[in-house]
């Protein structure tokens, strides 16, 4: 919260960010993250919610699918497997398709390197296969 923010403004930013965070990552993931928060990291969770989710993800000029693909590419390039896994699972909420994820990871290979893309492809293959298996199981009568 900046010196100029009122508590009401800060609360509205947090609420808006939490709404987007839940829409993208899902209630189950966000509830788990919040349940694990402590007094030590609660300010960090608030910062993430207001900065990443309200100030960036809620902006109108890119849709969620595009933001999702950008995030996946950046996390893959940086080798952030844990967060990459979270955002790969979130593609079912953002509308990013496996084909689009593949294309984003091909960009990673060219611009960030083959080892980063290779690791990301392995993780994506495993996570996206889980999603397909779950979807196929739900369709069985």
N, C-alpha and C positions, 0 to 999 in steps of 0.2 A: 504494500500500500504506500503510495507516495504521500508527501506532506499535504498535497492538495486534495486527496481523496477523502470523502466523508465515509464513515462506516457503512452507510447505505450504498454508496457507489461501489465500495470494495465488495460488499455482499452481493450486489447485482452482478459484478464481474465474475465472482466465484460461482454463483448459481448458473450463469450462462455457460461458463466453462465446464462445469460439472455436467450440464445437460449434453453438451457436445461430446465430452469424454465418454459418457455412458452410451450415447448413440453409436460412437465409433468402436469402442472397446467392449461394450456389453456390460450390463449390470453386474453379472457374476464376477468378472475381472475387477471392476472398480470397487465393488463391495469387499473383495479379498484384499485389495491394496489398502483400502481405508481401515479395515479391521487390523491390519498389521502395523499401522502407523503408531508411532510413539510420540511422546511430548517432544523428543529430540528432532524427529523428522516431519512433524506435522506442518511446520512452516514451509518445508520443501514441497510437500504435497499440495499445499495451498498455492505456492508459486507455480508449480507445474500446471495446475488447473487454470489459474488466471492467465498465465503467460502462453503456454503451449496451446491450451484448448480454447480459451476465450480470445486472446489477442491474435492468435495465428489461425487455428483451425476454423474459427467462426467467421473469418473474413469472407466477403462475398465473391471475390474475383476468381477463385478456383473452386471447383466442386470437390466433394469429399473423395471421390475416386482418384482424381488427379493428385490431391494432397497425399492420399494413401500411397500412391505409386512413387511420389517424390520421397516420402519418408522411408519406404522400403529401400529405395536405391541408396539413400544417404546412410541408413543403418548398415546395409550390406557393405558399402564402401568403407565404412569405419570399422567393420568387423564386430558390431554390437549384436551378437547372436541372441541374447535374451530379449532385447527390445525388438529385434527383427522378428523373432518368433511371435511376439505379441501382435505386431502389425500384420504379419502374414495371416494370423488367425482372424484378425479384424476385417480382412478383405470381404468376408461374407456380409459385413455391415456396410462397407464403403462402396461395394459394387465393382471393385477391381477384380478382373477375371484372371485365371491362371495364365492365359495367353499374354495379358498385359503385364503381369508380374514377370514372366519370362523376358519380355521385351525390355523392361526396366533393368533386369539383371544383365542382359546383354550390353546395355549401356555401361553398367558397372564394370564389366569385363574390359571394355575399351578405355574408359576414363579413369578407373580406379585400380585396375589390374585383375589378371586372371585368378590369382589365389583368392582374392576377396569374392569374386563372382562364383568361383568353384564352391567355396564354403557356403555361400548364400543359396546357390542352386540345390545343394544337398539338403539344406535345411528346408527350403521351400518345397522340394519334392516330397519330403516326409510330411510336412504340415498340410500341404494342399491335398495330398493323398488321403489324410485323415478326414478332411472336409468332404471329399468325394465319397469315401466309404460311409460316413455318417449320413450324407444325403441319400445315398443308394439304399441304406438300411431303412430310412424313414419312408421310402416309397413302397416297400414291400407290404402287401396287404396283411 
